Amino acid sequence: MDTIASLFSFITWPVSWVIVQFHTLYGAIFGDDTGWAWGLSIVSLVVLIRICLIPLFVKQIKSTRNMQVLQPKMKAIQERYKSDKQRQSEEMMKLYKETGTNPLSSCLPILAQSPFFFALYHVLSAIASGKTIGVIDQPLLDSARQAHIFGAPLAAKFMDSEAKVQALGASLLDVRVVTAIMIVMMSASQFFTQRQLMTKNVDLTVKTPYMQQQKMLMYIFPVIFAVMGINFPVGVLVYWLTTNVWTMGQQMYVINQNPTPGSKAQDQYLGRLLKSVTAHGEVRGRTKRNTVKRIVSKGSDRNDIERKFITGLAKLGFAAQEDGTLIKSDTALAESESGAAQRRQQPKRQTKAQRQTGAAQQAGAKDTDSTESGSKTSLQKPDASQDDKPKPAGKPASGSSRQAKSGQRKGPQRPKHPSKK
């Protein structure tokens, strides 16, 4: 780790300068040698870095969503050109170019943050070794070595020996308890961040290997953080825990305000938006109007959640416009009610066994009706009307049910089994 950190030594001067400026501010409030002054300086460094990385985070979100949408097409290309790897790569690059997707965009925030992380590690390692670095001179070095966070020095590690910890003015038990709690919190925040991404902000209609990969990373990343955390100084653990909490909160905001289409989060978001329209009679806020605008522009390409939202607006008597606003529309309400009535009038689909039973009952009822009608005809006495002409002898009555056709059995016919029809 020290070798990797030394590769980013060129940025240690800016990082140390930012920490010293924040330390000057917090030192005036809490005291120069307190853990609060140095700890909050590290936290403020994280906040400053993450604010600068917000544009990259927006690109990461767009890239991740585009990758989710492209997964079915990518899978089709892999199946089509599985025997030609060069053609497969060419088609993949062509697909990325046409859609404006960059697979590396999802890693930009981590890559951009890595130099600051290793530079901070380099600074804290120098403090632990008693060496001045960057703008941290000897007085600031002595102040940082005296700073403790809940009894653990900023430069102490979980795996440090008792002699090294005592040289920093602390006990080994305090250092290991504090670092263990911070490692667990760091791993738990990483797991929760990845879990809420998989359970709420993933398009459930797209089942691809990409989702399985993300699900695997949900369990691998916390383990990696736990293994690496035992070799991190307390100051680096403060840095990494702060950035994980920031990422978790930032992602929660994105999921609630700009969810992935087709995800559970989008269903919840549009449900809240529909309640807001019911209460106020309009779409409030530019972000919400942009959401309605995107749904309207999709037309027939809307997913089930978006179609349900448009139907809900129609039931309220509103029609969404291309600019994201709503207008009162009796036609939309009438179409919604007529569509609901048609859906209610549709007969319930029967199972195969129910259809066979119904067919057998209908066949039996027809045969019974024909038998009863034939018996009634044979038992009734013909009226001795003068208009009726006597029928010639020897010729049977054509309407009599007692005379069976040739080749047929006399009497009522047994219903055939439905499977023989």
Phi and psi in degrees as a GROMACS rama.xvg file:
@    title "Ramachandran Plot"
@    xaxis  label "Phi"
@    yaxis  label "Psi"
@TYPE xy
-63.6907  -35.8603  ASP-2
-65.6211  -42.9898  THR-3
-64.743  -42.7871  ILE-4
-62.8905  -33.7611  ALA-5
-67.027  -23.6604  SER-6
-66.9837  -24.4228  LEU-7
-104.691  26.027  PHE-8
-65.962  -21.0303  SER-9
-64.6894  -21.8195  PHE-10
-102.001  1.38622  ILE-11
-66.577  -33.2954  THR-12
-64.1108  -48.7389  TRP-13
-60.7943  -40.5365  PRO-14
-64.8385  -45.8613  VAL-15
-64.9853  -35.2659  SER-16
-65.3274  -42.1336  TRP-17
-64.0904  -42.7314  VAL-18
-62.5905  -41.6868  ILE-19
-65.292  -39.0669  VAL-20
-63.6131  -43.9387  GLN-21
-67.3803  -34.8649  PHE-22
-65.0088  -36.0689  HIS-23
-62.0033  -40.0357  THR-24
-68.5357  -51.0026  LEU-25
-75.0743  -26.8536  TYR-26
-64.8254  -31.9519  GLY-27
-68.5896  -20.3877  ALA-28
-96.7393  -50.3789  ILE-29
-102.742  -14.7032  PHE-30
111.806  141.808  GLY-31
-66.0379  -34.6838  ASP-32
-97.6053  9.78254  ASP-33
-86.0477  155.018  THR-34
-67.7472  -29.0573  GLY-35
-62.3266  -42.1538  TRP-36
-65.015  -45.9851  ALA-37
-76.072  -38.1424  TRP-38
-64.5989  -45.8465  GLY-39
-67.1874  -26.7016  LEU-40
-64.598  -41.6459  SER-41
-66.3356  -42.8322  ILE-42
-61.3507  -42.3118  VAL-43
-65.3285  -34.7132  SER-44
-61.3152  -42.5168  LEU-45
-62.1088  -47.0663  VAL-46
-60.4903  -42.4542  VAL-47
-63.2931  -43.7379  LEU-48
-64.6388  -43.7571  ILE-49
-69.3694  -32.1468  ARG-50
-64.2986  -40.2532  ILE-51
-67.6155  -23.9638  CYS-52
-92.5666  4.00892  LEU-53
-58.744  -43.6737  ILE-54
-58.9052  -38.0046  PRO-55
-68.0664  -33.363  LEU-56
-66.0704  -38.3018  PHE-57
-63.124  -42.0497  VAL-58
-63.691  -36.4319  LYS-59
-62.4298  -42.7001  GLN-60
-62.5675  -46.7097  ILE-61
-63.2746  -41.4172  LYS-62
-65.6582  -41.6552  SER-63
-62.9181  -42.2116  THR-64
-67.3876  -40.4472  ARG-65
-63.6308  -37.6235  ASN-66
-64.8343  -37.9834  MET-67
-65.0937  -40.483  GLN-68
-68.7258  -34.5087  VAL-69
-83.4805  -7.20114  LEU-70
-57.0749  -45.6404  GLN-71
-60.4301  -40.629  PRO-72
-67.5776  -38.6315  LYS-73
-65.5033  -39.0746  MET-74
-65.1514  -38.7387  LYS-75
-65.0091  -39.237  ALA-76
-65.0349  -41.4644  ILE-77
-63.6675  -38.4792  GLN-78
-70.9848  -35.6586  GLU-79
-73.724  -38.5511  ARG-80
-116.144  39.4636  TYR-81
-68.0461  -21.6488  LYS-82
-94.1329  -6.04599  SER-83
-127.27  92.5676  ASP-84
-67.1786  -35.4211  LYS-85
-66.3734  -44.8745  GLN-86
-65.8148  -34.4264  ARG-87
-63.4503  -43.354  GLN-88
-65.1871  -40.0517  SER-89
-63.1164  -42.4993  GLU-90
-67.6001  -35.5565  GLU-91
-64.5864  -46.1648  MET-92
-64.2842  -36.1119  MET-93
-65.0189  -40.5183  LYS-94
-64.9344  -42.3554  LEU-95
-62.1228  -40.7205  TYR-96
-68.0141  -41.0426  LYS-97
-66.3363  -36.7077  GLU-98
-93.9881  -5.97376  THR-99
68.6922  34.5469  GLY-100
-105.083  136.405  THR-101
-120.658  112.396  ASN-102
-59.6896  -26.6914  PRO-103
-79.4635  -9.749  LEU-104
-64.8404  -28.8018  SER-105
-69.7781  -16.5495  SER-106
-101.458  -1.52666  CYS-107
-59.1172  -46.7625  LEU-108
-59.8428  -39.7863  PRO-109
-68.4145  -42.8675  ILE-110
-65.5854  -38.977  LEU-111
-71.4111  -27.8605  ALA-112
-85.1764  -21.6237  GLN-113
-58.1956  -44.5966  SER-114
-58.5411  -39.8615  PRO-115
-66.9588  -37.1846  PHE-116
-63.2756  -49.1917  PHE-117
-70.0755  -31.7413  PHE-118
-66.0693  -41.8237  ALA-119
-64.291  -39.9024  LEU-120
-60.5281  -40.4134  TYR-121
-65.1295  -40.4066  HIS-122
-64.396  -46.8804  VAL-123
-68.0504  -34.291  LEU-124
-65.1617  -37.9247  SER-125
-66.4171  -38.5032  ALA-126
-62.5988  -41.6395  ILE-127
-64.2148  -33.514  ALA-128
-85.1026  -5.14924  SER-129
77.2155  30.8002  GLY-130
-112.545  139.637  LYS-131
-74.7936  146.597  THR-132
-151.178  138.964  ILE-133
62.0541  -128.737  GLY-134
-93.9333  3.4926  VAL-135
-83.1822  103.629  ILE-136
-87.5562  -171.477  ASP-137
-64.2678  -43.632  GLN-138
-61.3558  -42.0355  PRO-139
-67.5458  -33.6059  LEU-140
-64.7805  -44.527  LEU-141
-63.6976  -37.4143  ASP-142
-66.1733  -41.7072  SER-143
-67.4727  -34.7399  ALA-144
-71.8322  -23.2591  ARG-145
-85.9422  -15.1976  GLN-146
-74.5489  132.619  ALA-147
-128.13  141.554  HIS-148
-110.678  106.451  ILE-149
55.1424  37.8964  PHE-150
91.5301  -4.11885  GLY-151
-108.74  127.877  ALA-152
-65.3749  152.911  PRO-153
-60.2415  -33.8231  LEU-154
-94.3654  0.731575  ALA-155
-79.6994  150.035  ALA-156
-121.753  163.036  LYS-157
-64.629  -36.2733  PHE-158
-91.22  5.82724  MET-159
-66.5308  152.413  ASP-160
-77.625  164.469  SER-161
-65.1109  -35.4473  GLU-162
-66.4556  -40.027  ALA-163
-67.9105  -38.4659  LYS-164
-67.8876  -40.9658  VAL-165
-64.896  -30.7798  GLN-166
-66.2508  -24.7811  ALA-167
-89.8416  1.62875  LEU-168
80.8557  37.8146  GLY-169
-144.763  169.936  ALA-170
-101.04  150.238  SER-171
-63.5294  -35.773  LEU-172
-63.9978  -44.6577  LEU-173
-61.9609  -42.2666  ASP-174
-63.9412  -44.4417  VAL-175
-72.5522  -34.2222  ARG-176
-66.9286  -47.3065  VAL-177
-64.7772  -46.0733  VAL-178
-66.9331  -37.1694  THR-179
-63.8168  -43.7821  ALA-180
-62.8061  -41.9504  ILE-181
-68.3134  -36.2833  MET-182
-65.6958  -43.0786  ILE-183
-63.0037  -43.5267  VAL-184
-65.2402  -37.335  MET-185
-65.9039  -44.4799  MET-186
-68.6186  -39.8892  SER-187
-65.3878  -40.4306  ALA-188
-66.3378  -35.9848  SER-189
-66.0587  -41.9941  GLN-190
-65.4216  -44.2758  PHE-191
-65.98  -37.5992  PHE-192
-61.6385  -45.6928  THR-193
-71.3782  -32.9791  GLN-194
-69.901  -42.787  ARG-195
-67.8018  -26.8216  GLN-196
-68.4264  -39.5324  LEU-197
-79.1482  -34.4355  MET-198
-88.4791  -24.2397  THR-199
-117.103  -32.3534  LYS-200
-116.477  34.225  ASN-201
-122.019  137.012  VAL-202
-66.6061  111.262  ASP-203
-73.0302  -14.5213  LEU-204
-81.474  -11.9695  THR-205
-108.367  109.946  VAL-206
-105.566  102.501  LYS-207
-133.991  164.968  THR-208
-60.9284  -23.0213  PRO-209
-60.4965  -39.2048  TYR-210
-67.1761  -39.0748  MET-211
-65.0023  -35.8712  GLN-212
-65.7465  -43.6007  GLN-213
-65.0368  -37.137  GLN-214
-65.2503  -36.8264  LYS-215
-67.1321  -40.9992  MET-216
-64.6834  -26.4798  LEU-217
-60.3368  -31.2419  MET-218
-97.288  -24.9013  TYR-219
-78.6669  -43.5635  ILE-220
-58.0236  -45.7505  PHE-221
-60.0206  -35.6814  PRO-222
-67.212  -41.1657  VAL-223
-62.1435  -43.8396  ILE-224
-63.5321  -38.4645  PHE-225
-66.4416  -40.5805  ALA-226
-68.9988  -42.6973  VAL-227
-73.3917  -28.5809  MET-228
-63.8906  -27.3058  GLY-229
-70.3769  -14.1729  ILE-230
-106.216  7.04571  ASN-231
-92.1287  139.186  PHE-232
-65.4459  160.919  PRO-233
-59.2129  -38.3418  VAL-234
-63.175  -38.0783  GLY-235
-69.6269  -36.6187  VAL-236
-63.1523  -38.978  LEU-237
-61.3717  -43.4822  VAL-238
-60.4393  -50.7807  TYR-239
-71.0048  -36.8756  TRP-240
-64.2307  -40.7114  LEU-241
-64.3894  -43.716  THR-242
-68.7188  -32.3571  THR-243
-66.8889  -42.5262  ASN-244
-65.0389  -39.8066  VAL-245
-61.4788  -45.7949  TRP-246
-61.3788  -41.721  THR-247
-63.186  -46.7071  MET-248
-66.3259  -40.2931  GLY-249
-63.0094  -40.4754  GLN-250
-70.2255  -37.0678  GLN-251
-61.2543  -39.724  MET-252
-63.982  -44.0082  TYR-253
-64.8128  -41.3334  VAL-254
-63.9559  -38.9652  ILE-255
-76.1086  -30.9505  ASN-256
-104.486  -26.1721  GLN-257
-144.823  68.5394  ASN-258
-74.8461  164.017  PRO-259
-71.8739  133.471  THR-260
-58.2886  135.665  PRO-261
85.6066  1.11371  GLY-262
-93.7206  168.772  SER-263
-63.8869  -35.3069  LYS-264
-64.4088  -35.2847  ALA-265
-67.8322  -38.3005  GLN-266
-61.0074  -43.7291  ASP-267
-67.782  -39.4004  GLN-268
-65.393  -46.4339  TYR-269
-68.334  -28.934  LEU-270
-65.0542  -42.3663  GLY-271
-65.9657  -38.0719  ARG-272
-65.5426  -37.7943  LEU-273
-66.22  -38.0381  LEU-274
-65.007  -37.7081  LYS-275
-65.2397  -40.0582  SER-276
-65.2978  -38.6238  VAL-277
-62.7683  -38.6904  THR-278
-77.3769  -37.5227  ALA-279
-110.309  -15.8445  HIS-280
76.3426  14.4519  GLY-281
-160.659  167.09  GLU-282
-92.4396  116.006  VAL-283
-99.4456  130.909  ARG-284
101.801  140.875  GLY-285
-67.2816  -38.2055  ARG-286
-62.2028  -42.4881  THR-287
-68.3268  -37.7684  LYS-288
-65.2416  -36.7296  ARG-289
-65.4869  -34.9301  ASN-290
-63.6682  -47.163  THR-291
-63.4287  -37.6999  VAL-292
-61.7556  -43.2341  LYS-293
-65.4074  -39.0828  ARG-294
-65.873  -42.3139  ILE-295
-64.4534  -40.6028  VAL-296
-67.0129  -21.6916  SER-297
-69.7686  -31.549  LYS-298
64.5303  -123.908  GLY-299
-75.0044  -8.89917  SER-300
-85.7226  7.47294  ASP-301
-66.4924  148.405  ARG-302
-83.6327  177.85  ASN-303
-61.8564  -37.0466  ASP-304
-66.033  -42.3465  ILE-305
-69.5747  -37.2621  GLU-306
-65.3232  -37.1248  ARG-307
-64.4814  -35.6598  LYS-308
-66.8184  -44.5636  PHE-309
-63.336  -38.7625  ILE-310
-64.9604  -39.1698  THR-311
-63.3624  -38.0258  GLY-312
-64.1292  -40.7131  LEU-313
-64.4988  -36.6457  ALA-314
-65.6638  -29.4881  LYS-315
-82.0277  -3.96748  LEU-316
87.3471  22.5393  GLY-317
-115.839  150.626  PHE-318
-124.894  127.105  ALA-319
-76.5729  137.389  ALA-320
-102.097  169.05  GLN-321
-67.0593  -23.9357  GLU-322
-89.9038  5.57516  ASP-323
91.3372  -1.94353  GLY-324
-89.7242  172.921  THR-325
-121.778  148.565  LEU-326
-130.445  152.502  ILE-327
-69.5309  133.952  LYS-328
-146.403  108.577  SER-329
-69.6444  -29.0018  ASP-330
-64.1408  -42.4983  THR-331
-63.1008  -38.1995  ALA-332
-66.7444  -42.3854  LEU-333
-65.17  -41.7363  ALA-334
-64.2873  -38.1019  GLU-335
-64.4607  -43.2987  SER-336
-68.3787  -40.2227  GLU-337
-66.2927  -38.4038  SER-338
-65.0152  -39.0136  GLY-339
-65.9497  -38.5072  ALA-340
-65.5487  -40.7429  ALA-341
-64.0088  -38.8453  GLN-342
-66.1825  -34.7402  ARG-343
-70.9885  -30.1376  ARG-344
-79.09  -13.7419  GLN-345
-66.8397  129.705  GLN-346
-66.5906  150.295  PRO-347
-73.2707  133.854  LYS-348
-70.875  132.255  ARG-349
-94.9827  157.265  GLN-350
-77.8302  169.685  THR-351
-63.5853  -40.4579  LYS-352
-64.7046  -39.5033  ALA-353
-66.4509  -38.283  GLN-354
-65.7751  -40.9641  ARG-355
-65.4169  -41.3337  GLN-356
-64.2778  -42.3741  THR-357
-64.0037  -39.5878  GLY-358
-65.5494  -39.5466  ALA-359
-65.7582  -40.3431  ALA-360
-65.9598  -38.6094  GLN-361
-66.1657  -41.4196  GLN-362
-63.9337  -42.0406  ALA-363
-65.1412  -37.9758  GLY-364
-66.384  -38.1249  ALA-365
-64.4932  -44.7724  LYS-366
-64.5022  -38.2856  ASP-367
-65.3668  -41.573  THR-368
-64.038  -40.7519  ASP-369
-67.7277  -36.4076  SER-370
-67.578  -44.2528  THR-371
-64.5866  -40.2759  GLU-372
-66.7292  -35.1566  SER-373
-69.9651  -39.7249  GLY-374
-69.284  -37.3021  SER-375
-64.8542  -37.7107  LYS-376
-66.2096  -36.6649  THR-377
-76.7411  -27.0108  SER-378
-86.3937  -22.645  LEU-379
-74.0645  137.999  GLN-380
-82.967  132.459  LYS-381
-68.5411  139.082  PRO-382
-69.8183  136.258  ASP-383
-82.1256  67.4352  ALA-384
-87.0514  145.245  SER-385
-71.7264  -23.326  GLN-386
-73.8088  -23.6827  ASP-387
-77.0291  129.227  ASP-388
-89.4099  140.147  LYS-389
-64.238  136.498  PRO-390
-82.2175  143.505  LYS-391
-62.6018  143.728  PRO-392
-70.7817  150.343  ALA-393
88.9625  -8.61044  GLY-394
-110.204  120.066  LYS-395
-70.9769  153.122  PRO-396
-68.974  134.877  ALA-397
-69.719  -26.9874  SER-398
-90.1716  -3.14237  GLY-399
-72.188  133.343  SER-400
-83.1352  -8.1217  SER-401
-78.1453  -24.7326  ARG-402
-88.0865  116.754  GLN-403
-92.6935  148.506  ALA-404
-68.6474  157.158  LYS-405
-64.5498  138.914  SER-406
87.196  -1.80408  GLY-407
-114.14  151.749  GLN-408
-83.3636  142.357  ARG-409
-71.592  154.622  LYS-410
90.417  176.765  GLY-411
-66.5794  141.718  PRO-412
-83.1292  140.172  GLN-413
-75.7337  138.277  ARG-414
-65.9761  139.835  PRO-415
-75.408  152.758  LYS-416
-68.4221  138.504  HIS-417
-55.0904  -30.1504  PRO-418
-71.7935  -18.2103  SER-419
-92.7943  -1.12337  LYS-420
